[in-house]
Amino acid sequence: MKNVKIAIMGMGTVGGGVYRLIEMEGERIAREQSICLEVKKTLALAYSVEVPESVKAANVQEIAEDPEISIVVELMGGMEPAKTFIKTMLEAGKTVVSANKQLIANAWPELEAAAKKGGAGFYFEASVGGAIPIIRTVNTSLQANTIQSIEAIINGTTNFIMTKMCDEGGDFAEVLKEAQDLGYAEADPTADVDGFDAMYKLSILSSLAFCSRMPIDKIYREGIRNVSKKDIDCIKSMGKEVKLLAIGKKDGNKVQLRVHPTIIPKEHMLATVKGSFNAVFLKCSMADDLMLYGRGAGDLPTASAVVSDVLNAATQEAPAYARFKNVEGEVDPEICFDDNWQTGYYLRVQGGDAAQKAKAALEKRGIQIAQEIALDGDLALIIDQAHEQEIQAAVQEMGGVASLLRMQ
Ligand code: HSE
């Protein structure tokens, strides 16, 4: 039996989940995995679960200087003080397990450098897709493949909102309020509804999948605030629905990365992902299509990924790092980021003269309109294939549109 003493920094929903999981499952884990986990210290300003006073650390140094603690779990979230605390632990030679997607997407090279300096591991399965073991799958189960594309629902809050709007009607503001009342969305919902959370997760996942650093500033990001009931009703009449997708595609050295509301056919596997569930759909060179589905948030689902990272770290002989050059401010010069992707489009314009102007602007650029749908005085124009920049130029010439949505 291996005894592993850990510390948890951040005892909110997920920190409390990790503590409870170890309380509930610790004996079984010890029996089955021969690893006895003990939470020796916690560090938090507020606690979501009861923890004995003797376990509560007074400060970060108390954990960093405790030679018995080999693994530190960071579940504080945000940039600071999480970054400073993690670096302190890594440089002290303690392996860190984190779910902090914002921090990892922004400062992964710096954290990895600190880990290497301390000879420690740095693992973050829970940072993307909550309970879904997507990072381990990409890192250790798909190495025989080139991953050609990622299409993912990796934000539970926006998927809950989009599902409600598509399946039950309701306007964005109403459904957002419901998501907040149910505790899915944050009081300040910006990170979720404006696509930042999905962007951080896509940066991490696409870096691992494409074996090259994919910085957040290379990701096109658009949230779901402008998806209206009027558009949803029209899209449903077409046999389709809308999801906030995180998309990454790699063709040779050309990479496109984008997070935006996307119209998908009802038959698409991602259309079956309802409520706050997440799913990641990969196209792989050898394995072909692959989809992982599960709970992307929540105390025990996220704790499942965190504790699995702890158990894996506890049995590893040597720490594992990114398999690509992971240097701050540097991206592989061979990679060409493509912001002129080709896809389908849905444009809603006002009827009458505005509609004529819109059609002329599209025609001028050789963009074909596949379908026109009249909508209470407006007109929805469906375009099967066009380039993003051509569409943007046409929309500018039109003087803007009521809605612009991309279609798979
Ligand atoms: N706010 C995130 C979501 C939590 O809604 O998916 C999990 O990262």
Boltz pocket constraint, residues with backbone or C-beta under 6 A from the ligand:
constraints:
  - pocket:
      binder: B
      contacts: [[A, 126], [A, 127], [A, 130], [A, 154], [A, 155], [A, 156], [A, 157], [A, 158], [A, 184], [A, 192], [A, 197], [A, 296], [A, 297], [A, 298]]
      max_distance: 6.0
